[in-house]
């Protein structure tokens, strides 16, 4: 399968293109930046150190973002916006955000708010960001939880140069794989089966590239049909309700926490539907083989997890928690589970491990 893809959104207005291929970054950015008076680069510190003399050598004096979730604090947001203002940013300038999912969230939120909105382009540099860079969600974190402060703000383009994935450490590949696996679950059983077969022994970028393309298409299907998350876009939160709680509490990489959340979702789907939708032994063995700490679910504190899940943006009441569950692979539904029942399910999960 070719790694080259261009997909154009189909909103009523303000559409953008997602470009995917090797070695396209500089030329694609030149096409877009020609329409603006000036360009401001926000670049993840680690990415800049890796690529400043190669893929990013054309970037001069970027604003450096802290790596990972540190870029999504209030202090980091202040640094980004004050730096942009100090450099004289104006409405007809362009912001280009280069980095992983956290950098994209923070840079997109800064673009949405500085001067009440300046155009920006997402340049994802991790496997995980193939998901987060698409769909126009921007956010920073609160002391109360992840992504609780943000807006929907569409980029002018997403440029996914696969050359930037070549130096990813294995833990970043494992984290990004969490979202790749989620997209496969959202698509169909054949995709899940093929993905597991291709990664039976080892998870490699070469094996994943066709599934990255498939995942982007799956994400776009959900986003284009429900931009503001009132319907099927909620399904993209599959595995994230408990996953975000685990990530926040245990400082675990996002995609690894999502895999733990996906396993609980499989367990919970079986319980709620009263039938064996998922062979839990099969998935537990597969995830554990690749180093995902499924066993850590046995030691989570139910009250702590309930408190963190209670802050989820999908919740509609304090007495229940919203969850995306599955009737089968490729068929999701959103339900509210009474908190007393959900706590029991967490206990049952721990007993099952």
C-alpha positions, 0 to 999 in steps of 0.5 A: 500500500502506498504511504501517500495520501491527501484527504480534503475535509468536506465541511460547509466552509473552512476546509483543509487538507491532510497531506501524508508522505515521506519528505514533503514537509518543506515543500508543502509548507512553502506552498502554504506560507506564501499566502501569509505576511510572516510565519511563526514556528512552534517546535517541540524541544526534542524534535528540534534537537533531532532534526534541526540539521536535517528535516527542520534545517530550513526553520530559523529561530523557532519558539521552543515548546517543552516536550510532552505534557509539560507543554500543556500547562498554564505556564507553558501556554503563557510562554507560547502566547507571550513569545508570539506577541513579543515577535509581533504576531498579527492576524495575517501571520501563520503559526506552524506547530511541529511536534507530538500530540501534546505540542499540537494541542498546546500550539493549536490552543495558542493559535485559537486564542492569541489575537482571537485566532490566527491561522495554523498548520499542524505538523505531527511528528509522532505516531500518536499524533496521527490521531490528535492532529486531525479534527480541530480539537485544541486544549491544555491541562488543568490541575483537575485533569487532562484537556479540560480547557480548550476549543474546537479550532480547525487548522489550515492543513495537516502535514504528516511527513513520515520521515519524522517518525524514523527516530521514534524510540520504541516506547513512543511507538508503543504509545502511538500504537494505542491509537492505531489499535483503537482506530482498527477496533472502530473500523471492523474485525478484519482490520483488527485481525490483520493488524494483530497478524502483522504485529504478532512478533513485533510492532514496527513502523513499516508494518504500521504504515498502512494502518496509519493511513486507515486510521486517519481515514477512520478518524476523518469519517467520525470527525466530518460527520460530527465535528462537535462531538454530539454523536459518533465523534464520541466513539473516538474516545474508545478506551479513553475514559479510564485511560485518561484517568490512568494517564493522569494519575500514574503519569503513564504515556497516553497511548499505553494508558489508552491500551489499558483503557481499551482492555477495560472497555472490552471487559466492560462490553462483555459484562454489559452485553452479557456475552463474550464479544471479546476473548479477553485472554487472547487480547491480554496475552497479545498486549502483554507480549508487547510490553503493555502493563495490563497487570497494573489494572489489578492494583488501581484504586477504584475510588481514585479512578472513579473520582478522575473519571467523574471529571470526564467531559462526556459526563452528563450527570454526577451520578453516572459516567459516560462510556463508549462500549462495543456491541461488536468490533466496528459497532460502538455505542455510548451509555451512561453507567451508574457510578455504583455499578461502574465501581463494581465493574472495576472491582470485577476487573481486578478480580479477573486478572 
